[in-house]
Amino acid sequence: MQIIPTDNTDIALIPEPYTYQSRATGITQGYRTYTKGDGKSRAVIIIPNNKVDAFLLTQHSDNDMVLLEIRKGTTTFYAASV
């Protein structure tokens, strides 16, 4: 989390995040965090940049994988944390 503001990171893919009581912990509160599932999430995508639009594709996401459609300006792409 300390590297994200210093490197101006727009997207962070976190496999195997630290969890406590089935929730990913240690993530800065102001960042948008995407996970899927009710149990222990094994994949997280963090978007700290408010200028980036992201949509969770729930039909392709579960506890082991998170898939986002990401738009910034006129560019659209997909990011997966597995």
Secondary structure as UniProt FT lines:
FT   HELIX           3..6
FT   TURN            7..8
FT   STRAND          12..15
FT   STRAND          19..20
FT   TURN            21..22
FT   STRAND          23..24
FT   TURN            29..30
FT   STRAND          32..34
FT   STRAND          43..47
FT   TURN            50..51
FT   STRAND          53..56
FT   HELIX           58..60
FT   TURN            63..64
FT   STRAND          65..72
FT   TURN            73..74
FT   STRAND          75..81
//
